[in-house]
Amino acid sequence: MKKLVCLIMTGLMFFGARTMAQSYSLDFDGTDDKVVIANNAALDLTTTITIEAWIKATQWKPQQWAGSIVSKDGDYTGLSRGYVLRCGNNGTLSFTIGTGTSGGWPEVASTPMMVVGKWYHVAGVFDGTTMSVYINGVFQGSKAQTSPIVNYSGFPLVIGECSGFSG
């Protein structure tokens, strides 16, 4: 099984994030910070994927779809493509994939349970038949999904922003 694992707490300090002694995390200000990883065919996963991150928010975006954590998604020629793990709406975790259809963004989401100022380990999983989300290793919800992920090789992988839509 191919897995994409994004552990934000590893040594990515050289990407311009504010650093402190003994801190090995990125500090995004919620306005214009992000890490862009150039597209690679190895990132165009279609049948199985696991995306994980450690997050600590100082505030939530109003909508759950507005707070992208890790993304490689967007609409290309009017069709949904890629995948994204995101949070917002009072601490709601969301995982969605593009199925290559117009408006085809199946989503699984947790209840709004995360609070600001606290670290959380979050994960979105697609095993080819089911999409699931986890917070601190605890299952939060799932959705049956048999359509594969449809990708577009033009999208980069982005940490901290949606790859297909800026802001």
PEZIJO-V635427 format. One line per field, one symbol per residue. ss: DSSP state (@ for helix, = for strand, . for the rest). phi: phi as a letter, one per 20 degrees, with the letter a starting at -180 (. if undefined). psi: psi as a letter, one per 40 degrees, with the letter a starting at -180 (. if undefined). Layout:
ss: ???
phi: ???
psi: ???
//
This chain:
ss: ............@@@...................===...@@@.....=======........@@@.=========..==========...=======......=====..........=======...======..=======............===........
phi: .fcddddfeefdffenffdcgmdccedeendbeacddggbgfeefcdbbcdcbdcbeeadffdfeedfecbbbreclmdfbobbdbbrlmneeccccedmdfmecgccceffcfdfmcfcedbcccdocbdbccclmdgdrbbfbefffddcfeeeecdnaffebfo
psi: hiihhhhdeigfdeeeihiihehfiigheedeiihhhiihdeegiddiihhiihihieiiidideeghdhigiihhfeihhaihhiiagffhhihiiheeiheggiihiiiheiiieihihiihhheeehhiiihfehheiihhhehihhiheehihhheihdehi.
//
